[in-house]
Amino acid sequence: MLTRFLHRAFGMDPEARALPGPQPPDRGPFRRDFWKSPLRGPWLASILSSALLPLILICALTGFVSHVAYDSELGANSVTGADGLLTPIYAALDWPAGWAWLYAVNQGLHVITGLAAIPILLAKLWAVIPKLWERPALRSLAHALERVSLALLVGASLFVYLTGVLNIQIYYPFGFGFVPAHYYGAFIFMAALTFHVATKLPDLARAFRERGVVAPLREDRASTTPEPPESSESAPTAPRPATISRRAFVGAVGVGSVGLGLMAAGQSIGGPLRPLGLLAPRGQYYGSGPNDFQINKTATSAGIMPAQTGASWRLELRGARTLELSREDLMGMPLSTQKLPIACVEGWSTTQTWTGVPLRDLGRLAGVDDPDELFVQSLQDAVLGQTTLNNSQASDPRSLLALQVNGADLSLDHGFPARIIVPALPGVHNTKWVQRLEFRGA
């Protein structure tokens, strides 16, 4: 009875009486015969979905892993906040120092698959756009749920991909924090996608069963015919002759997807692929100088003045005892040289040769041989310039308080007089312009 009441109250029952008086006719895109392309139909939507789904799943999984690296046990740098709903889950996950290129590979896959998915996503939206305009808008409770899930799916996908592309370009015109908005938008997207896949799998199986998986790709333009109108709301009722074959359409989308993927790989992998990184916000070439590589934040943009890093600069060590060390003191200690990458959330990475004092040696100097965690404070802003390293990160013999790079002193933009370099740590947490190291626990 309640269902029938809702049906009639919101006009969703096909048997309900129409409102009295003449009803305005559907116009423009609300009419099914407005959409003329003979390419649209269940097969095209299914083949695009089959190509899109693996990319989305890889992108989502690597995004979750990236957030573990970015947020796990990072104290005040936590993007979900101390009372976030998922904070207990992330707090239980320890991001290892381990394989030095772990974060670079993970974030590279995240950005490559994300960009590669964009042409396929836009093509899929084009293929099913008549369904977004269908009338009546609500036919039943089940149809209403499908419409809501579709609205969430389309809205969340566009939001996640748009903010992701803007983040790659390090451009934030919106008035909210990118990381939590992108992260929670992805959760909405994946929830809507799960519902969509579960409800559309039978349609996909039927489309491939009736037309084959690759058979339509063998058809030229002259052989490209529309699918029956009754097969889908997206299939045209009054199609025009095809101006392109399904094979050419899918091929063009594939070329666009591979092209964007290679551009992303150019900035993530570098080396011979570097010239392909046409969208890299840090450029493709950096010259031959020892400090000539990517910089996300310059000293000027971080508010660091040369006077703060001059002869009066001291590193404050805290642990079982507190002491101060000048840069000369640090240079006089046993130094270690390590070839380690920096990988940023935007997808770029670079590998350089760093020289500095192992963090575990500084911990022993502060009287803490095996710290539970290491709190790092920069000369930068009190909140933005701090991070917390876990035990494995602080104790790894490759983790350094770096003083030099590629045989030369760090430049001011790269963190002079000293910066943190830790294997597999996201670039944002390889803190520059270090002022204080606090070794906690034993």
C-alpha positions in Angstrom: 0.0 0.0 0.0 2.8 2.4 0.9 4.6 1.6 -2.4 1.4 2.2 -4.3 0.9 5.5 -2.5 4.4 6.6 -3.3 3.9 5.6 -6.9 0.8 7.7 -7.3 1.9 10.6 -5.1 5.1 11.1 -7.2 3.6 10.2 -10.6 5.7 7.1 -11.0 2.9 4.6 -11.7 2.4 4.1 -15.4 -1.3 3.3 -14.6 -1.8 6.5 -12.6 -4.2 9.0 -14.2 -2.6 11.9 -16.0 -3.0 15.4 -14.8 -6.1 17.1 -16.1 -5.6 19.4 -19.1 -3.2 19.2 -22.1 0.4 18.2 -21.3 3.3 20.0 -23.0 5.0 17.9 -25.6 8.5 16.7 -25.1 11.0 18.9 -27.0 14.6 18.9 -28.0 16.8 16.3 -26.3 13.8 15.0 -24.3 12.5 13.4 -27.5 14.1 10.1 -28.4 14.1 11.0 -32.1 16.3 14.0 -31.3 19.3 11.6 -31.0 20.3 10.5 -34.5 23.6 8.6 -34.2 23.3 5.0 -35.3 26.3 4.1 -33.3 24.6 4.3 -29.9 23.1 1.2 -28.4 23.9 -1.6 -25.9 26.9 -2.9 -27.8 28.8 0.4 -27.9 28.0 1.1 -24.2 29.1 -2.4 -23.3 32.5 -2.4 -25.2 33.3 1.1 -23.7 32.4 -0.1 -20.2 34.6 -3.2 -20.6 37.6 -1.0 -21.5 36.8 1.6 -18.8 36.2 -0.7 -15.8 39.8 -2.1 -15.4 41.3 1.4 -15.6 38.9 2.7 -13.0 39.6 -0.2 -10.7 43.4 0.2 -10.9 43.0 3.9 -10.4 40.7 3.5 -7.4 43.0 0.8 -5.8 46.2 2.9 -6.3 44.3 5.9 -5.0 43.5 4.1 -1.8 47.1 2.9 -1.4 48.3 6.4 -2.1 46.1 7.7 0.7 47.6 5.2 3.0 51.1 6.5 2.2 50.0 10.1 2.4 47.9 9.9 5.5 48.9 6.9 7.7 50.3 8.0 11.0 51.1 11.5 9.8 49.8 13.4 12.8 48.8 16.9 12.0 49.3 16.2 8.3 46.3 13.9 8.3 43.9 15.0 5.6 40.9 13.2 7.2 41.4 14.8 10.6 41.9 13.2 13.9 38.2 12.4 14.2 37.7 11.2 10.6 35.4 8.2 10.0 38.2 6.2 8.3 41.1 7.4 10.6 41.2 4.2 12.7 41.5 2.1 9.5 44.4 4.2 8.2 46.1 4.4 11.6 46.3 0.7 11.6 48.2 0.6 8.3 51.9 1.3 8.3 53.4 2.6 5.1 56.8 0.9 4.8 60.1 2.4 3.7 60.9 -0.9 1.9 61.1 -0.7 -1.8 62.3 2.8 -2.6 60.2 3.1 -5.8 56.9 1.8 -4.2 55.2 5.2 -4.1 56.5 6.3 -7.5 55.1 3.1 -9.1 51.8 3.3 -7.3 51.2 7.0 -8.0 52.4 6.6 -11.5 49.8 3.9 -12.1 47.2 6.1 -10.5 47.8 9.0 -12.7 48.4 7.0 -15.9 45.2 4.9 -15.6 43.2 8.0 -14.5 44.2 10.0 -17.5 43.9 7.1 -19.9 40.3 6.5 -18.7 39.2 10.1 -19.6 38.6 9.6 -23.3 36.8 6.3 -22.7 34.7 7.9 -19.9 33.6 10.8 -22.2 32.8 8.4 -25.0 30.7 6.3 -22.6 28.8 9.4 -21.5 28.2 10.3 -25.1 27.0 6.8 -25.9 24.4 6.8 -23.1 23.5 10.5 -23.0 19.9 10.0 -24.4 19.2 8.0 -21.2 19.9 11.2 -19.1 17.1 13.0 -20.9 14.5 10.2 -21.0 10.9 10.9 -20.3 9.0 10.2 -18.1 11.9 10.9 -15.7 10.6 8.6 -13.0 8.6 5.5 -13.9 8.8 3.4 -10.8 10.7 3.1 -7.5 13.3 0.9 -9.2 13.6 3.3 -12.0 14.0 6.2 -9.5 16.8 4.4 -7.8 18.5 3.8 -11.1 18.2 7.5 -12.0 19.6 8.6 -8.7 22.5 6.2 -9.0 23.2 7.4 -12.5 23.2 11.0 -11.4 25.7 10.2 -8.6 27.8 8.1 -11.1 28.0 10.9 -13.7 28.4 13.7 -11.2 31.0 12.0 -9.1 33.0 10.8 -12.1 33.2 14.2 -13.6 34.1 15.8 -10.2 36.8 13.2 -9.5 38.4 13.4 -12.9 38.2 17.2 -13.1 39.8 17.7 -9.7 42.4 15.1 -10.5 43.4 16.8 -13.7 43.6 20.2 -12.0 45.7 18.6 -9.2 48.2 17.2 -11.8 48.6 20.8 -13.0 48.9 22.0 -9.4 46.0 24.4 -10.0 43.3 24.8 -7.3 40.7 27.3 -8.3 38.1 25.8 -6.0 37.6 26.9 -2.4 38.0 23.5 -0.7 40.8 21.1 0.1 41.6 18.9 -2.9 42.7 15.7 -1.1 39.6 15.1 1.1 37.2 16.3 -1.6 38.8 14.1 -4.3 39.0 11.2 -1.8 35.4 11.2 -0.7 34.2 12.0 -4.2 35.9 8.8 -5.3 34.0 6.8 -2.6 30.7 8.2 -3.9 31.8 7.4 -7.5 32.8 3.8 -6.6 29.6 3.2 -4.7 27.5 4.4 -7.6 29.7 2.4 -10.0 29.2 -0.8 -8.0 25.5 -0.4 -8.2 25.6 0.4 -11.9 27.8 -2.6 -12.8 25.6 -4.9 -10.7 22.4 -3.8 -12.5 23.9 -3.5 -16.0 25.9 -6.8 -16.2 22.9 -8.7 -17.7 22.6 -6.0 -20.4 26.3 -6.3 -21.2 26.2 -10.1 -21.4 23.1 -9.9 -23.7 24.7 -7.3 -26.0 27.8 -9.4 -26.4 25.8 -12.6 -26.8 23.6 -11.0 -29.6 26.2 -9.0 -31.5 29.5 -10.6 -30.4 32.4 -8.9 -28.7 34.5 -7.9 -31.7 32.1 -8.6 -34.7 30.9 -5.0 -34.9 34.5 -3.8 -35.1 34.9 -5.6 -38.4 32.1 -3.6 -40.0 33.0 -0.6 -42.2 30.9 2.6 -42.4 28.6 1.3 -45.1 27.8 -1.8 -42.9 27.2 0.2 -39.7 23.5 -0.1 -38.9 21.6 1.0 -35.8 20.6 -1.4 -33.1 16.9 -1.9 -32.6 15.2 1.0 -30.7 13.7 -1.4 -28.2 17.1 -2.8 -27.2 18.0 0.3 -25.1 16.8 3.8 -24.3 20.1 5.0 -25.9 19.4 3.3 -29.3 18.0 5.8 -31.8 14.4 5.7 -33.1 15.1 7.9 -36.1 18.8 7.4 -37.0 20.7 9.1 -39.7 23.2 7.3 -41.9 26.5 6.6 -40.2 29.2 9.1 -40.8 31.8 6.9 -39.0 32.0 3.2 -38.3 31.9 1.8 -34.8 35.4 0.5 -35.5 36.7 4.0 -36.3 34.9 5.5 -33.3 36.3 2.9 -30.9 39.7 3.2 -32.5 39.8 7.0 -32.1 38.8 6.7 -28.4 41.6 4.1 -28.0 44.2 6.3 -29.6 43.2 9.2 -27.3 43.3 6.9 -24.3 46.8 5.5 -25.1 48.0 9.0 -26.0 47.0 10.5 -22.6 48.4 7.4 -20.9 51.8 7.9 -22.6 51.9 11.6 -21.7 51.3 10.7 -18.1 54.0 8.0 -18.3 56.4 10.6 -19.6 56.4 12.5 -16.3 56.0 9.4 -14.1 58.7 7.2 -15.7 60.9 9.8 -17.3 64.0 8.6 -19.1 63.3 8.1 -22.8 59.6 8.8 -22.2 60.3 12.3 -20.8 59.7 14.1 -24.1 56.2 12.6 -24.2 55.2 14.3 -20.9 53.5 17.2 -22.7 51.1 17.8 -19.8 53.8 17.7 -17.1 53.5 20.9 -15.0 57.2 20.8 -14.2 58.3 20.6 -17.9 60.2 17.9 -19.7 63.8 19.1 -19.5 65.7 20.4 -16.5 69.2 21.0 -17.7 72.3 19.4 -16.3 72.9 21.2 -13.0 72.9 19.1 -9.8 69.9 20.9 -8.4 68.1 21.2 -11.8 65.0 18.9 -11.2 61.4 19.3 -10.2 60.3 21.7 -7.5 56.8 21.7 -6.3 57.1 24.6 -3.8 59.9 27.2 -4.0 61.4 28.9 -0.9 59.7 32.1 -1.8 56.3 30.5 -2.1 56.9 28.8 1.3 57.9 32.0 2.9 61.5 31.0 3.5 64.0 33.8 3.6 67.8 33.3 3.0 68.5 34.8 6.4 66.7 32.0 8.1 69.0 29.4 6.5 72.3 31.2 6.9 75.1 30.8 9.5 72.7 31.3 12.4 70.7 28.2 11.4 70.7 25.3 13.9 69.1 21.9 13.8 67.3 21.1 17.1 67.4 17.5 18.1 65.0 16.2 20.7 64.8 12.8 22.4 66.3 11.6 25.7 68.4 14.7 25.4 68.2 18.0 23.5 71.0 19.5 21.5 71.6 21.9 18.6 73.8 21.2 15.6 75.1 23.6 12.9 75.4 22.6 9.3 79.1 22.4 9.8 78.5 19.9 12.7 76.3 17.8 10.4 78.8 17.9 7.5 81.4 16.6 9.9 79.5 13.5 10.9 79.7 10.2 9.0 77.7 10.8 5.8 75.8 8.3 3.6 75.0 8.7 -0.1 71.8 7.1 -1.5 70.2 7.1 -4.9 66.5 7.7 -4.1 63.4 8.9 -5.9 61.0 11.6 -5.0 57.5 10.9 -6.2 54.6 13.4 -5.9 50.9 13.0 -5.6 50.6 14.8 -9.0 52.2 11.8 -10.6 55.7 13.1 -11.4 58.8 11.4 -10.0 62.6 12.0 -10.2 65.5 10.0 -8.9 68.6 11.8 -7.6 71.7 11.0 -5.6 71.5 12.4 -2.0 74.1 12.8 0.6 73.4 13.4 4.3 73.3 12.0 7.8 71.2 8.9 8.4 68.2 9.7 10.5 68.9 6.7 12.8 72.3 8.1 13.6 70.7 11.4 14.6 68.3 9.4 16.8 71.1 7.7 18.6 72.7 11.1 19.1 69.5 12.3 20.7 69.5 9.2 22.9 66.8 7.2 21.1 68.0 4.1 19.4 64.7 2.8 18.2 62.1 5.5 18.0 58.4 4.8 17.7 58.1 7.8 15.5 60.0 10.9 14.3 58.4 14.3 14.3 59.9 16.7 11.7 59.3 20.4 11.8 60.3 22.8 9.1 61.1 26.5 9.0 57.9 26.7 6.9 54.4 27.3 8.3 53.9 25.4 11.6 51.2 23.1 10.1 52.2 22.8 6.4 55.9 22.3 7.3 55.6 19.2 9.5 55.3 15.5 9.2 55.6 12.4 11.4 57.6 9.4 10.2 56.8 5.9 11.5 59.4 3.5 13.0 60.3 1.8 9.7 60.8 5.1 7.9 62.9 6.7 10.7 65.0 3.6 11.2 65.7 2.7 7.6 69.5 3.1 6.9 68.7 4.9 3.6 66.6 7.6 5.3 68.6 10.7 5.4 68.7 14.3 6.6 70.1 15.3 3.2 72.6 18.1 2.9 73.7 17.6 -0.7 72.3 16.3 -3.9 74.3 15.0 -6.9 77.5 16.1 -5.2 76.5 19.7 -4.6 74.9 21.6 -1.7 71.1 21.7 -1.8 69.8 24.8 -3.3 67.4 27.0 -1.2 64.5 25.8 -3.3 65.4 22.2 -2.7 65.5 22.6 1.0 68.9 24.1 2.0 70.3 23.8 4.7 68.8 20.3 5.2 65.8 18.2 4.1 64.3 14.8 4.7 64.7 12.0 2.1 63.0 8.7 2.9 62.6 5.7 0.6 59.0 5.3 -0.8 57.7 8.4 1.1 55.4 10.8 -0.8 57.3 13.9 -1.9 55.1 16.2 0.2 56.5 14.5 3.4 60.1 14.7 2.4 60.2 17.9 4.4 62.5 20.8 3.3 64.2 23.4 5.4 64.2 21.2 8.5 64.4 23.0 11.8 63.7 20.3 14.4 63.8 16.5 14.7 62.0 15.0 17.6 62.5 11.3 18.2 59.6 9.9 20.3 59.5 6.6 22.2 62.2 4.0 22.5 
